[in-house]
Amino acid sequence: MLSEKLLSFALLGIDPVLWVLVAMSVLAVGVMIERLLAFSMIEKKYQSMDYYTLRLSLEARLGI
């Protein structure tokens, strides 16, 4: 009886946690796609950039 109550209490918190994990996974995929696009644009013109411009371009939008 007590084990059933503990199990029902433990299962109560599963859904919100799973939705948070799904949202964070979607966000992570979005960041990966954005970085891929940023690297491809920087790759085309990195030889004409100075050190500081290149560094700023690579570090842009990393706050996520």
Helices and strands as residue ranges (DSSP letters): H 2-12, H 14-45, G 46-48, H 51-59
